Amino acid sequence: MRHVDIYRDALVRQFFEESETGLAAMEQALVTLEESLRDARSLNTLFRVAHATRGNSASLGFAELAEVAQVLEDVLDRLRSGSLVVSRQVIDLLRESVYALRALLAEAKQ
């Protein structure tokens, strides 16, 4: 096995581990956001993880995962700026997005 392949394999393993941690943080942030619709810390956590997931997945060639994370990042940016209001329906859509990211991550592992 070439040195580059070993390096990439290590990066991919680290990406999967960090993504699992990030998705768990997103799920917890959604629970907190549900309790307090104006919780800026939760929105920032959600945005930060979506942003990192987008960038890391794109750099590793997981295009579909990066696309979903990009759409989620855009929505979260609008929520943080106030151009979109947090509501129960928005939280449900965010939760579905996190489920989609989790499913795409599982698919990428195979």
Summary of the structure (lengths in Angstrom):
residues: 110
radius of gyration: 14.8
end to end distance: 19.8
largest distance: 50.9
contacts: 317
relative contact order: 0.14
helix: 85%
strand: 0%
